[in-house]
């Protein structure tokens, strides 16, 4: 988790991604500010990260209004957006 002024970036990292894990992560976001009230009022930017994200997983990430990050040719890249 990283906070930058008015935003908080929350990352879930898995070695391999499954649609059920992405859904669980998205559902857990509703409780974020209950557990971290010090960030209340800030924009929450949820990011799901894995070594690779196939097309089905990327679509689901976007549908759930998350960002997806996976390994590119040399560095991690944003591969899905809300």
mmCIF file of the N, C-alpha and C atoms, coordinates in Angstrom:
data_MODEL
# 
_entry.id   MODEL 
# 
loop_
_atom_site.group_PDB 
_atom_site.id 
_atom_site.type_symbol 
_atom_site.label_atom_id 
_atom_site.label_alt_id 
_atom_site.label_comp_id 
_atom_site.label_asym_id 
_atom_site.label_entity_id 
_atom_site.label_seq_id 
_atom_site.pdbx_PDB_ins_code 
_atom_site.Cartn_x 
_atom_site.Cartn_y 
_atom_site.Cartn_z 
_atom_site.occupancy 
_atom_site.B_iso_or_equiv 
_atom_site.pdbx_formal_charge 
_atom_site.auth_seq_id 
_atom_site.auth_comp_id 
_atom_site.auth_asym_id 
_atom_site.auth_atom_id 
_atom_site.pdbx_PDB_model_num 
ATOM 1   N N  . UNK A 1 1  ? 0.851   -1.172  0.000   1.00 0.00 ? 1  UNK A N  1 
ATOM 2   C CA . UNK A 1 1  ? 0.000   0.000   0.000   1.00 0.00 ? 1  UNK A CA 1 
ATOM 3   C C  . UNK A 1 1  ? 0.892   1.229   0.000   1.00 0.00 ? 1  UNK A C  1 
ATOM 4   N N  . UNK A 1 2  ? 0.538   2.200   -0.844  1.00 0.00 ? 2  UNK A N  1 
ATOM 5   C CA . UNK A 1 2  ? 1.310   3.431   -0.929  1.00 0.00 ? 2  UNK A CA 1 
ATOM 6   C C  . UNK A 1 2  ? 0.342   4.593   -0.942  1.00 0.00 ? 2  UNK A C  1 
ATOM 7   N N  . UNK A 1 3  ? 0.613   5.586   -0.124  1.00 0.00 ? 3  UNK A N  1 
ATOM 8   C CA . UNK A 1 3  ? -0.224  6.776   -0.064  1.00 0.00 ? 3  UNK A CA 1 
ATOM 9   C C  . UNK A 1 3  ? 0.552   7.952   -0.631  1.00 0.00 ? 3  UNK A C  1 
ATOM 10  N N  . UNK A 1 4  ? -0.124  8.715   -1.464  1.00 0.00 ? 4  UNK A N  1 
ATOM 11  C CA . UNK A 1 4  ? 0.512   9.883   -2.061  1.00 0.00 ? 4  UNK A CA 1 
ATOM 12  C C  . UNK A 1 4  ? -0.477  11.035  -2.037  1.00 0.00 ? 4  UNK A C  1 
ATOM 13  N N  . UNK A 1 5  ? -0.454  11.800  -0.964  1.00 0.00 ? 5  UNK A N  1 
ATOM 14  C CA . UNK A 1 5  ? -1.341  12.957  -0.879  1.00 0.00 ? 5  UNK A CA 1 
ATOM 15  C C  . UNK A 1 5  ? -2.801  12.573  -0.825  1.00 0.00 ? 5  UNK A C  1 
ATOM 16  N N  . UNK A 1 6  ? -3.474  12.641  -1.974  1.00 0.00 ? 6  UNK A N  1 
ATOM 17  C CA . UNK A 1 6  ? -4.905  12.399  -2.027  1.00 0.00 ? 6  UNK A CA 1 
ATOM 18  C C  . UNK A 1 6  ? -5.265  11.005  -2.532  1.00 0.00 ? 6  UNK A C  1 
ATOM 19  N N  . UNK A 1 7  ? -4.278  10.147  -2.769  1.00 0.00 ? 7  UNK A N  1 
ATOM 20  C CA . UNK A 1 7  ? -4.528  8.812   -3.307  1.00 0.00 ? 7  UNK A CA 1 
ATOM 21  C C  . UNK A 1 7  ? -3.826  7.741   -2.476  1.00 0.00 ? 7  UNK A C  1 
ATOM 22  N N  . UNK A 1 8  ? -4.421  6.552   -2.505  1.00 0.00 ? 8  UNK A N  1 
ATOM 23  C CA . UNK A 1 8  ? -3.824  5.379   -1.883  1.00 0.00 ? 8  UNK A CA 1 
ATOM 24  C C  . UNK A 1 8  ? -3.810  4.274   -2.932  1.00 0.00 ? 8  UNK A C  1 
ATOM 25  N N  . UNK A 1 9  ? -2.646  3.674   -3.166  1.00 0.00 ? 9  UNK A N  1 
ATOM 26  C CA . UNK A 1 9  ? -2.525  2.561   -4.107  1.00 0.00 ? 9  UNK A CA 1 
ATOM 27  C C  . UNK A 1 9  ? -2.452  1.276   -3.292  1.00 0.00 ? 9  UNK A C  1 
ATOM 28  N N  . UNK A 1 10 ? -3.374  0.377   -3.551  1.00 0.00 ? 10 UNK A N  1 
ATOM 29  C CA . UNK A 1 10 ? -3.426  -0.903  -2.850  1.00 0.00 ? 10 UNK A CA 1 
ATOM 30  C C  . UNK A 1 10 ? -3.201  -2.018  -3.867  1.00 0.00 ? 10 UNK A C  1 
ATOM 31  N N  . UNK A 1 11 ? -2.175  -2.835  -3.641  1.00 0.00 ? 11 UNK A N  1 
ATOM 32  C CA . UNK A 1 11 ? -1.827  -3.904  -4.576  1.00 0.00 ? 11 UNK A CA 1 
ATOM 33  C C  . UNK A 1 11 ? -2.068  -5.277  -3.965  1.00 0.00 ? 11 UNK A C  1 
ATOM 34  N N  . UNK A 1 12 ? -2.647  -6.155  -4.778  1.00 0.00 ? 12 UNK A N  1 
ATOM 35  C CA . UNK A 1 12 ? -2.762  -7.581  -4.459  1.00 0.00 ? 12 UNK A CA 1 
ATOM 36  C C  . UNK A 1 12 ? -1.826  -8.276  -5.438  1.00 0.00 ? 12 UNK A C  1 
ATOM 37  N N  . UNK A 1 13 ? -0.929  -9.116  -4.939  1.00 0.00 ? 13 UNK A N  1 
ATOM 38  C CA . UNK A 1 13 ? 0.076   -9.752  -5.795  1.00 0.00 ? 13 UNK A CA 1 
ATOM 39  C C  . UNK A 1 13 ? -0.052  -11.264 -5.690  1.00 0.00 ? 13 UNK A C  1 
ATOM 40  N N  . UNK A 1 14 ? -0.152  -11.919 -6.842  1.00 0.00 ? 14 UNK A N  1 
ATOM 41  C CA . UNK A 1 14 ? -0.229  -13.376 -6.921  1.00 0.00 ? 14 UNK A CA 1 
ATOM 42  C C  . UNK A 1 14 ? 0.748   -13.854 -7.986  1.00 0.00 ? 14 UNK A C  1 
ATOM 43  N N  . UNK A 1 15 ? 1.318   -15.042 -7.781  1.00 0.00 ? 15 UNK A N  1 
ATOM 44  C CA . UNK A 1 15 ? 2.229   -15.584 -8.800  1.00 0.00 ? 15 UNK A CA 1 
ATOM 45  C C  . UNK A 1 15 ? 1.472   -15.998 -10.042 1.00 0.00 ? 15 UNK A C  1 
ATOM 46  N N  . UNK A 1 16 ? 0.263   -16.513 -9.873  1.00 0.00 ? 16 UNK A N  1 
ATOM 47  C CA . UNK A 1 16 ? -0.601  -16.807 -11.009 1.00 0.00 ? 16 UNK A CA 1 
ATOM 48  C C  . UNK A 1 16 ? -2.001  -16.322 -10.657 1.00 0.00 ? 16 UNK A C  1 
ATOM 49  N N  . UNK A 1 17 ? -2.679  -15.752 -11.620 1.00 0.00 ? 17 UNK A N  1 
ATOM 50  C CA . UNK A 1 17 ? -3.961  -15.098 -11.355 1.00 0.00 ? 17 UNK A CA 1 
ATOM 51  C C  . UNK A 1 17 ? -5.141  -15.979 -11.753 1.00 0.00 ? 17 UNK A C  1 
ATOM 52  N N  . UNK A 1 18 ? -6.121  -16.002 -10.880 1.00 0.00 ? 18 UNK A N  1 
ATOM 53  C CA . UNK A 1 18 ? -7.373  -16.701 -11.155 1.00 0.00 ? 18 UNK A CA 1 
ATOM 54  C C  . UNK A 1 18 ? -8.510  -15.697 -10.978 1.00 0.00 ? 18 UNK A C  1 
ATOM 55  N N  . UNK A 1 19 ? -9.554  -15.861 -11.777 1.00 0.00 ? 19 UNK A N  1 
ATOM 56  C CA . UNK A 1 19 ? -10.679 -14.929 -11.736 1.00 0.00 ? 19 UNK A CA 1 
ATOM 57  C C  . UNK A 1 19 ? -11.270 -14.843 -10.327 1.00 0.00 ? 19 UNK A C  1 
ATOM 58  N N  . UNK A 1 20 ? -11.338 -15.947 -9.615  1.00 0.00 ? 20 UNK A N  1 
ATOM 59  C CA . UNK A 1 20 ? -11.898 -15.938 -8.249  1.00 0.00 ? 20 UNK A CA 1 
ATOM 60  C C  . UNK A 1 20 ? -11.070 -15.059 -7.315  1.00 0.00 ? 20 UNK A C  1 
ATOM 61  N N  . UNK A 1 21 ? -9.750  -15.056 -7.491  1.00 0.00 ? 21 UNK A N  1 
ATOM 62  C CA . UNK A 1 21 ? -8.884  -14.213 -6.653  1.00 0.00 ? 21 UNK A CA 1 
ATOM 63  C C  . UNK A 1 21 ? -9.133  -12.735 -6.937  1.00 0.00 ? 21 UNK A C  1 
ATOM 64  N N  . UNK A 1 22 ? -9.347  -12.419 -8.187  1.00 0.00 ? 22 UNK A N  1 
ATOM 65  C CA . UNK A 1 22 ? -9.592  -11.028 -8.579  1.00 0.00 ? 22 UNK A CA 1 
ATOM 66  C C  . UNK A 1 22 ? -10.920 -10.555 -7.999  1.00 0.00 ? 22 UNK A C  1 
ATOM 67  N N  . UNK A 1 23 ? -11.939 -11.398 -8.083  1.00 0.00 ? 23 UNK A N  1 
ATOM 68  C CA . UNK A 1 23 ? -13.248 -11.049 -7.524  1.00 0.00 ? 23 UNK A CA 1 
ATOM 69  C C  . UNK A 1 23 ? -13.145 -10.850 -6.010  1.00 0.00 ? 23 UNK A C  1 
ATOM 70  N N  . UNK A 1 24 ? -12.423 -11.730 -5.330  1.00 0.00 ? 24 UNK A N  1 
ATOM 71  C CA . UNK A 1 24 ? -12.255 -11.607 -3.871  1.00 0.00 ? 24 UNK A CA 1 
ATOM 72  C C  . UNK A 1 24 ? -11.538 -10.307 -3.512  1.00 0.00 ? 24 UNK A C  1 
ATOM 73  N N  . UNK A 1 25 ? -10.520 -9.951  -4.283  1.00 0.00 ? 25 UNK A N  1 
ATOM 74  C CA . UNK A 1 25 ? -9.804  -8.698  -4.047  1.00 0.00 ? 25 UNK A CA 1 
ATOM 75  C C  . UNK A 1 25 ? -10.746 -7.510  -4.214  1.00 0.00 ? 25 UNK A C  1 
ATOM 76  N N  . UNK A 1 26 ? -11.525 -7.518  -5.289  1.00 0.00 ? 26 UNK A N  1 
ATOM 77  C CA . UNK A 1 26 ? -12.463 -6.418  -5.543  1.00 0.00 ? 26 UNK A CA 1 
ATOM 78  C C  . UNK A 1 26 ? -13.477 -6.297  -4.408  1.00 0.00 ? 26 UNK A C  1 
ATOM 79  N N  . UNK A 1 27 ? -13.967 -7.424  -3.913  1.00 0.00 ? 27 UNK A N  1 
ATOM 80  C CA . UNK A 1 27 ? -14.941 -7.398  -2.824  1.00 0.00 ? 27 UNK A CA 1 
ATOM 81  C C  . UNK A 1 27 ? -14.324 -6.889  -1.523  1.00 0.00 ? 27 UNK A C  1 
ATOM 82  N N  . UNK A 1 28 ? -13.056 -7.174  -1.312  1.00 0.00 ? 28 UNK A N  1 
ATOM 83  C CA . UNK A 1 28 ? -12.396 -6.738  -0.076  1.00 0.00 ? 28 UNK A CA 1 
ATOM 84  C C  . UNK A 1 28 ? -12.202 -5.223  -0.026  1.00 0.00 ? 28 UNK A C  1 
ATOM 85  N N  . UNK A 1 29 ? -12.269 -4.574  -1.161  1.00 0.00 ? 29 UNK A N  1 
ATOM 86  C CA . UNK A 1 29 ? -12.043 -3.129  -1.208  1.00 0.00 ? 29 UNK A CA 1 
ATOM 87  C C  . UNK A 1 29 ? -13.093 -2.339  -0.436  1.00 0.00 ? 29 UNK A C  1 
ATOM 88  N N  . UNK A 1 30 ? -14.299 -2.880  -0.363  1.00 0.00 ? 30 UNK A N  1 
ATOM 89  C CA . UNK A 1 30 ? -15.365 -2.151  0.335   1.00 0.00 ? 30 UNK A CA 1 
ATOM 90  C C  . UNK A 1 30 ? -15.069 -1.982  1.824   1.00 0.00 ? 30 UNK A C  1 
ATOM 91  N N  . UNK A 1 31 ? -14.210 -2.844  2.377   1.00 0.00 ? 31 UNK A N  1 
ATOM 92  C CA . UNK A 1 31 ? -13.864 -2.762  3.798   1.00 0.00 ? 31 UNK A CA 1 
ATOM 93  C C  . UNK A 1 31 ? -12.565 -1.997  4.059   1.00 0.00 ? 31 UNK A C  1 
ATOM 94  N N  . UNK A 1 32 ? -11.903 -1.548  3.009   1.00 0.00 ? 32 UNK A N  1 
ATOM 95  C CA . UNK A 1 32 ? -10.591 -0.934  3.165   1.00 0.00 ? 32 UNK A CA 1 
ATOM 96  C C  . UNK A 1 32 ? -10.595 0.225   4.168   1.00 0.00 ? 32 UNK A C  1 
ATOM 97  N N  . UNK A 1 33 ? -11.519 1.159   4.002   1.00 0.00 ? 33 UNK A N  1 
ATOM 98  C CA . UNK A 1 33 ? -11.513 2.345   4.856   1.00 0.00 ? 33 UNK A CA 1 
ATOM 99  C C  . UNK A 1 33 ? -11.964 2.038   6.286   1.00 0.00 ? 33 UNK A C  1 
ATOM 100 N N  . UNK A 1 34 ? -12.656 0.911   6.497   1.00 0.00 ? 34 UNK A N  1 
ATOM 101 C CA . UNK A 1 34 ? -12.984 0.483   7.866   1.00 0.00 ? 34 UNK A CA 1 
ATOM 102 C C  . UNK A 1 34 ? -11.714 0.055   8.602   1.00 0.00 ? 34 UNK A C  1 
ATOM 103 N N  . UNK A 1 35 ? -10.808 -0.618  7.886   1.00 0.00 ? 35 UNK A N  1 
ATOM 104 C CA . UNK A 1 35 ? -9.562  -1.091  8.492   1.00 0.00 ? 35 UNK A CA 1 
ATOM 105 C C  . UNK A 1 35 ? -8.485  -0.006  8.536   1.00 0.00 ? 35 UNK A C  1 
ATOM 106 N N  . UNK A 1 36 ? -8.565  0.938   7.613   1.00 0.00 ? 36 UNK A N  1 
ATOM 107 C CA . UNK A 1 36 ? -7.567  2.011   7.541   1.00 0.00 ? 36 UNK A CA 1 
ATOM 108 C C  . UNK A 1 36 ? -8.266  3.375   7.499   1.00 0.00 ? 36 UNK A C  1 
ATOM 109 N N  . UNK A 1 37 ? -8.894  3.777   8.599   1.00 0.00 ? 37 UNK A N  1 
ATOM 110 C CA . UNK A 1 37 ? -9.648  5.032   8.610   1.00 0.00 ? 37 UNK A CA 1 
ATOM 111 C C  . UNK A 1 37 ? -8.763  6.260   8.387   1.00 0.00 ? 37 UNK A C  1 
ATOM 112 N N  . UNK A 1 38 ? -7.468  6.135   8.613   1.00 0.00 ? 38 UNK A N  1 
ATOM 113 C CA . UNK A 1 38 ? -6.568  7.271   8.404   1.00 0.00 ? 38 UNK A CA 1 
ATOM 114 C C  . UNK A 1 38 ? -6.495  7.690   6.928   1.00 0.00 ? 38 UNK A C  1 
ATOM 115 N N  . UNK A 1 39 ? -6.961  6.819   6.024   1.00 0.00 ? 39 UNK A N  1 
ATOM 116 C CA . UNK A 1 39 ? -6.958  7.148   4.590   1.00 0.00 ? 39 UNK A CA 1 
ATOM 117 C C  . UNK A 1 39 ? -8.330  7.583   4.089   1.00 0.00 ? 39 UNK A C  1 
ATOM 118 N N  . UNK A 1 40 ? -9.282  7.693   4.984   1.00 0.00 ? 40 UNK A N  1 
ATOM 119 C CA . UNK A 1 40 ? -10.635 8.088   4.596   1.00 0.00 ? 40 UNK A CA 1 
ATOM 120 C C  . UNK A 1 40 ? -10.611 9.413   3.839   1.00 0.00 ? 40 UNK A C  1 
ATOM 121 N N  . UNK A 1 41 ? -11.376 9.473   2.771   1.00 0.00 ? 41 UNK A N  1 
ATOM 122 C CA . UNK A 1 41 ? -11.444 10.675  1.956   1.00 0.00 ? 41 UNK A CA 1 
ATOM 123 C C  . UNK A 1 41 ? -10.456 10.692  0.798   1.00 0.00 ? 41 UNK A C  1 
ATOM 124 N N  . UNK A 1 42 ? -9.565  9.725   0.770   1.00 0.00 ? 42 UNK A N  1 
ATOM 125 C CA . UNK A 1 42 ? -8.599  9.650   -0.335  1.00 0.00 ? 42 UNK A CA 1 
ATOM 126 C C  . UNK A 1 42 ? -9.119  8.707   -1.416  1.00 0.00 ? 42 UNK A C  1 
ATOM 127 N N  . UNK A 1 43 ? -8.661  8.920   -2.625  1.00 0.00 ? 43 UNK A N  1 
ATOM 128 C CA . UNK A 1 43 ? -9.019  8.038   -3.733  1.00 0.00 ? 43 UNK A CA 1 
ATOM 129 C C  . UNK A 1 43 ? -8.246  6.722   -3.593  1.00 0.00 ? 43 UNK A C  1 
ATOM 130 N N  . UNK A 1 44 ? -8.964  5.614   -3.657  1.00 0.00 ? 44 UNK A N  1 
ATOM 131 C CA . UNK A 1 44 ? -8.342  4.293   -3.576  1.00 0.00 ? 44 UNK A CA 1 
ATOM 132 C C  . UNK A 1 44 ? -8.103  3.772   -4.994  1.00 0.00 ? 44 UNK A C  1 
ATOM 133 N N  . UNK A 1 45 ? -6.854  3.444   -5.300  1.00 0.00 ? 45 UNK A N  1 
ATOM 134 C CA . UNK A 1 45 ? -6.487  2.907   -6.617  1.00 0.00 ? 45 UNK A CA 1 
ATOM 135 C C  . UNK A 1 45 ? -6.096  1.440   -6.416  1.00 0.00 ? 45 UNK A C  1 
ATOM 136 N N  . UNK A 1 46 ? -7.002  0.510   -6.775  1.00 0.00 ? 46 UNK A N  1 
ATOM 137 C CA . UNK A 1 46 ? -6.719  -0.906  -6.586  1.00 0.00 ? 46 UNK A CA 1 
ATOM 138 C C  . UNK A 1 46 ? -5.973  -1.500  -7.783  1.00 0.00 ? 46 UNK A C  1 
ATOM 139 N N  . UNK A 1 47 ? -4.918  -2.263  -7.490  1.00 0.00 ? 47 UNK A N  1 
ATOM 140 C CA . UNK A 1 47 ? -4.075  -2.844  -8.538  1.00 0.00 ? 47 UNK A CA 1 
ATOM 141 C C  . UNK A 1 47 ? -3.900  -4.332  -8.264  1.00 0.00 ? 47 UNK A C  1 
ATOM 142 N N  . UNK A 1 48 ? -4.194  -5.159  -9.263  1.00 0.00 ? 48 UNK A N  1 
ATOM 143 C CA . UNK A 1 48 ? -3.971  -6.602  -9.164  1.00 0.00 ? 48 UNK A CA 1 
ATOM 144 C C  . UNK A 1 48 ? -2.737  -6.923  -10.000 1.00 0.00 ? 48 UNK A C  1 
ATOM 145 N N  . UNK A 1 49 ? -1.730  -7.544  -9.382  1.00 0.00 ? 49 UNK A N  1 
ATOM 146 C CA . UNK A 1 49 ? -0.440  -7.802  -10.036 1.00 0.00 ? 49 UNK A CA 1 
ATOM 147 C C  . UNK A 1 49 ? -0.149  -9.298  -10.107 1.00 0.00 ? 49 UNK A C  1 
ATOM 148 N N  . UNK A 1 50 ? 0.431   -9.712  -11.224 1.00 0.00 ? 50 UNK A N  1 
ATOM 149 C CA . UNK A 1 50 ? 0.857   -11.094 -11.379 1.00 0.00 ? 50 UNK A CA 1 
ATOM 150 C C  . UNK A 1 50 ? 1.913   -11.159 -12.480 1.00 0.00 ? 50 UNK A C  1 
ATOM 151 N N  . UNK A 1 51 ? 2.622   -12.298 -12.560 1.00 0.00 ? 51 UNK A N  1 
ATOM 152 C CA . UNK A 1 51 ? 3.638   -12.443 -13.615 1.00 0.00 ? 51 UNK A CA 1 
ATOM 153 C C  . UNK A 1 51 ? 3.005   -12.308 -14.982 1.00 0.00 ? 51 UNK A C  1 
ATOM 154 N N  . UNK A 1 52 ? 1.823   -12.903 -15.148 1.00 0.00 ? 52 UNK A N  1 
ATOM 155 C CA . UNK A 1 52 ? 1.122   -12.784 -16.428 1.00 0.00 ? 52 UNK A CA 1 
ATOM 156 C C  . UNK A 1 52 ? -0.374  -12.751 -16.157 1.00 0.00 ? 52 UNK A C  1 
ATOM 157 N N  . UNK A 1 53 ? -1.102  -12.092 -17.037 1.00 0.00 ? 53 UNK A N  1 
ATOM 158 C CA . UNK A 1 53 ? -2.555  -11.983 -16.945 1.00 0.00 ? 53 UNK A CA 1 
ATOM 159 C C  . UNK A 1 53 ? -3.121  -12.278 -18.327 1.00 0.00 ? 53 UNK A C  1 
ATOM 160 N N  . UNK A 1 54 ? -3.844  -13.392 -18.461 1.00 0.00 ? 54 UNK A N  1 
ATOM 161 C CA . UNK A 1 54 ? -4.395  -13.724 -19.777 1.00 0.00 ? 54 UNK A CA 1 
ATOM 162 C C  . UNK A 1 54 ? -5.576  -12.810 -20.104 1.00 0.00 ? 54 UNK A C  1 
ATOM 163 N N  . UNK A 1 55 ? -6.075  -12.915 -21.320 1.00 0.00 ? 55 UNK A N  1 
ATOM 164 C CA . UNK A 1 55 ? -7.127  -12.009 -21.791 1.00 0.00 ? 55 UNK A CA 1 
ATOM 165 C C  . UNK A 1 55 ? -8.394  -12.084 -20.936 1.00 0.00 ? 55 UNK A C  1 
ATOM 166 N N  . UNK A 1 56 ? -8.797  -13.291 -20.544 1.00 0.00 ? 56 UNK A N  1 
ATOM 167 C CA . UNK A 1 56 ? -9.995  -13.447 -19.710 1.00 0.00 ? 56 UNK A CA 1 
ATOM 168 C C  . UNK A 1 56 ? -9.821  -12.724 -18.379 1.00 0.00 ? 56 UNK A C  1 
ATOM 169 N N  . UNK A 1 57 ? -8.670  -12.885 -17.781 1.00 0.00 ? 57 UNK A N  1 
ATOM 170 C CA . UNK A 1 57 ? -8.372  -12.232 -16.501 1.00 0.00 ? 57 UNK A CA 1 
ATOM 171 C C  . UNK A 1 57 ? -8.300  -10.719 -16.682 1.00 0.00 ? 57 UNK A C  1 
ATOM 172 N N  . UNK A 1 58 ? -7.678  -10.266 -17.744 1.00 0.00 ? 58 UNK A N  1 
ATOM 173 C CA . UNK A 1 58 ? -7.596  -8.815  -18.005 1.00 0.00 ? 58 UNK A CA 1 
ATOM 174 C C  . UNK A 1 58 ? -8.970  -8.193  -18.143 1.00 0.00 ? 58 UNK A C  1 
ATOM 175 N N  . UNK A 1 59 ? -9.856  -8.883  -18.874 1.00 0.00 ? 59 UNK A N  1 
ATOM 176 C CA . UNK A 1 59 ? -11.223 -8.364  -19.046 1.00 0.00 ? 59 UNK A CA 1 
ATOM 177 C C  . UNK A 1 59 ? -11.930 -8.253  -17.694 1.00 0.00 ? 59 UNK A C  1 
ATOM 178 N N  . UNK A 1 60 ? -11.779 -9.269  -16.868 1.00 0.00 ? 60 UNK A N  1 
ATOM 179 C CA . UNK A 1 60 ? -12.438 -9.259  -15.555 1.00 0.00 ? 60 UNK A CA 1 
ATOM 180 C C  . UNK A 1 60 ? -11.877 -8.153  -14.667 1.00 0.00 ? 60 UNK A C  1 
ATOM 181 N N  . UNK A 1 61 ? -10.581 -7.946  -14.724 1.00 0.00 ? 61 UNK A N  1 
ATOM 182 C CA . UNK A 1 61 ? -9.951  -6.863  -13.959 1.00 0.00 ? 61 UNK A CA 1 
ATOM 183 C C  . UNK A 1 61 ? -10.556 -5.520  -14.365 1.00 0.00 ? 61 UNK A C  1 
ATOM 184 N N  . UNK A 1 62 ? -10.664 -5.288  -15.656 1.00 0.00 ? 62 UNK A N  1 
ATOM 185 C CA . UNK A 1 62 ? -11.241 -4.030  -16.148 1.00 0.00 ? 62 UNK A CA 1 
ATOM 186 C C  . UNK A 1 62 ? -12.702 -3.886  -15.743 1.00 0.00 ? 62 UNK A C  1 
ATOM 187 N N  . UNK A 1 63 ? -13.474 -4.981  -15.865 1.00 0.00 ? 63 UNK A N  1 
ATOM 188 C CA . UNK A 1 63 ? -14.889 -4.945  -15.491 1.00 0.00 ? 63 UNK A CA 1 
ATOM 189 C C  . UNK A 1 63 ? -15.082 -4.581  -14.025 1.00 0.00 ? 63 UNK A C  1 
ATOM 190 N N  . UNK A 1 64 ? -14.163 -5.029  -13.179 1.00 0.00 ? 64 UNK A N  1 
ATOM 191 C CA . UNK A 1 64 ? -14.262 -4.762  -11.745 1.00 0.00 ? 64 UNK A CA 1 
ATOM 192 C C  . UNK A 1 64 ? -13.630 -3.422  -11.348 1.00 0.00 ? 64 UNK A C  1 
ATOM 193 N N  . UNK A 1 65 ? -13.243 -2.643  -12.355 1.00 0.00 ? 65 UNK A N  1 
ATOM 194 C CA . UNK A 1 65 ? -12.693 -1.296  -12.151 1.00 0.00 ? 65 UNK A CA 1 
ATOM 195 C C  . UNK A 1 65 ? -11.371 -1.318  -11.378 1.00 0.00 ? 65 UNK A C  1 
ATOM 196 N N  . UNK A 1 66 ? -10.521 -2.290  -11.730 1.00 0.00 ? 66 UNK A N  1 
ATOM 197 C CA . UNK A 1 66 ? -9.194  -2.416  -11.146 1.00 0.00 ? 66 UNK A CA 1 
ATOM 198 C C  . UNK A 1 66 ? -8.156  -2.129  -12.219 1.00 0.00 ? 66 UNK A C  1 
ATOM 199 N N  . UNK A 1 67 ? -6.931  -1.925  -11.781 1.00 0.00 ? 67 UNK A N  1 
ATOM 200 C CA . UNK A 1 67 ? -5.790  -1.891  -12.692 1.00 0.00 ? 67 UNK A CA 1 
ATOM 201 C C  . UNK A 1 67 ? -5.140  -3.266  -12.649 1.00 0.00 ? 67 UNK A C  1 
ATOM 202 N N  . UNK A 1 68 ? -4.580  -3.685  -13.762 1.00 0.00 ? 68 UNK A N  1 
ATOM 203 C CA . UNK A 1 68 ? -3.848  -4.951  -13.827 1.00 0.00 ? 68 UNK A CA 1 
ATOM 204 C C  . UNK A 1 68 ? -2.410  -4.690  -14.232 1.00 0.00 ? 68 UNK A C  1 
ATOM 205 N N  . UNK A 1 69 ? -1.473  -5.298  -13.526 1.00 0.00 ? 69 UNK A N  1 
ATOM 206 C CA . UNK A 1 69 ? -0.047  -5.132  -13.815 1.00 0.00 ? 69 UNK A CA 1 
ATOM 207 C C  . UNK A 1 69 ? 0.565   -6.521  -13.986 1.00 0.00 ? 69 UNK A C  1 
ATOM 208 N N  . UNK A 1 70 ? 1.322   -6.688  -15.076 1.00 0.00 ? 70 UNK A N  1 
ATOM 209 C CA . UNK A 1 70 ? 1.981   -7.965  -15.351 1.00 0.00 ? 70 UNK A CA 1 
ATOM 210 C C  . UNK A 1 70 ? 3.352   -7.699  -15.947 1.00 0.00 ? 70 UNK A C  1 
ATOM 211 N N  . UNK A 1 71 ? 4.144   -8.744  -16.004 1.00 0.00 ? 71 UNK A N  1 
ATOM 212 C CA . UNK A 1 71 ? 5.496   -8.630  -16.536 1.00 0.00 ? 71 UNK A CA 1 
ATOM 213 C C  . UNK A 1 71 ? 5.445   -8.389  -18.038 1.00 0.00 ? 71 UNK A C  1 
ATOM 214 N N  . UNK A 1 72 ? 6.159   -7.360  -18.496 1.00 0.00 ? 72 UNK A N  1 
ATOM 215 C CA . UNK A 1 72 ? 6.309   -7.084  -19.918 1.00 0.00 ? 72 UNK A CA 1 
ATOM 216 C C  . UNK A 1 72 ? 7.630   -7.662  -20.392 1.00 0.00 ? 72 UNK A C  1 
ATOM 217 N N  . UNK A 1 73 ? 8.189   -7.104  -21.454 1.00 0.00 ? 73 UNK A N  1 
ATOM 218 C CA . UNK A 1 73 ? 9.462   -7.593  -21.983 1.00 0.00 ? 73 UNK A CA 1 
ATOM 219 C C  . UNK A 1 73 ? 10.607  -7.406  -21.001 1.00 0.00 ? 73 UNK A C  1 
ATOM 220 N N  . UNK A 1 74 ? 10.618  -6.276  -20.315 1.00 0.00 ? 74 UNK A N  1 
ATOM 221 C CA . UNK A 1 74 ? 11.720  -6.001  -19.389 1.00 0.00 ? 74 UNK A CA 1 
ATOM 222 C C  . UNK A 1 74 ? 11.273  -5.555  -18.001 1.00 0.00 ? 74 UNK A C  1 
ATOM 223 N N  . UNK A 1 75 ? 10.089  -4.978  -17.898 1.00 0.00 ? 75 UNK A N  1 
ATOM 224 C CA . UNK A 1 75 ? 9.598   -4.472  -16.615 1.00 0.00 ? 75 UNK A CA 1 
ATOM 225 C C  . UNK A 1 75 ? 8.110   -4.790  -16.468 1.00 0.00 ? 75 UNK A C  1 
ATOM 226 N N  . UNK A 1 76 ? 7.584   -4.540  -15.289 1.00 0.00 ? 76 UNK A N  1 
ATOM 227 C CA . UNK A 1 76 ? 6.151   -4.687  -15.067 1.00 0.00 ? 76 UNK A CA 1 
ATOM 228 C C  . UNK A 1 76 ? 5.430   -3.574  -15.828 1.00 0.00 ? 76 UNK A C  1 
ATOM 229 N N  . UNK A 1 77 ? 4.267   -3.917  -16.407 1.00 0.00 ? 77 UNK A N  1 
ATOM 230 C CA . UNK A 1 77 ? 3.514   -2.958  -17.213 1.00 0.00 ? 77 UNK A CA 1 
ATOM 231 C C  . UNK A 1 77 ? 2.040   -3.000  -16.815 1.00 0.00 ? 77 UNK A C  1 
ATOM 232 N N  . UNK A 1 78 ? 1.373   -1.863  -16.960 1.00 0.00 ? 78 UNK A N  1 
ATOM 233 C CA . UNK A 1 78 ? -0.066  -1.828  -16.777 1.00 0.00 ? 78 UNK A CA 1 
ATOM 234 C C  . UNK A 1 78 ? -0.686  -2.475  -18.016 1.00 0.00 ? 78 UNK A C  1 
ATOM 235 N N  . UNK A 1 79 ? -1.428  -3.572  -17.824 1.00 0.00 ? 79 UNK A N  1 
ATOM 236 C CA . UNK A 1 79 ? -2.001  -4.296  -18.946 1.00 0.00 ? 79 UNK A CA 1 
ATOM 237 C C  . UNK A 1 79 ? -3.528  -4.263  -18.940 1.00 0.00 ? 79 UNK A C  1 
ATOM 238 N N  . UNK A 1 80 ? -4.124  -3.745  -17.867 1.00 0.00 ? 80 UNK A N  1 
ATOM 239 C CA . UNK A 1 80 ? -5.578  -3.617  -17.784 1.00 0.00 ? 80 UNK A CA 1 
ATOM 240 C C  . UNK A 1 80 ? -5.905  -2.354  -16.990 1.00 0.00 ? 80 UNK A C  1 
ATOM 241 N N  . UNK A 1 81 ? -6.938  -1.674  -17.436 1.00 0.00 ? 81 UNK A N  1 
ATOM 242 C CA . UNK A 1 81 ? -7.375  -0.442  -16.779 1.00 0.00 ? 81 UNK A CA 1 
ATOM 243 C C  . UNK A 1 81 ? -8.876  -0.500  -16.550 1.00 0.00 ? 81 UNK A C  1 
ATOM 244 N N  . UNK A 1 82 ? -9.348  0.242   -15.545 1.00 0.00 ? 82 UNK A N  1 
ATOM 245 C CA . UNK A 1 82 ? -10.800 0.262   -15.290 1.00 0.00 ? 82 UNK A CA 1 
ATOM 246 C C  . UNK A 1 82 ? -11.571 0.791   -16.492 1.00 0.00 ? 82 UNK A C  1 
# 
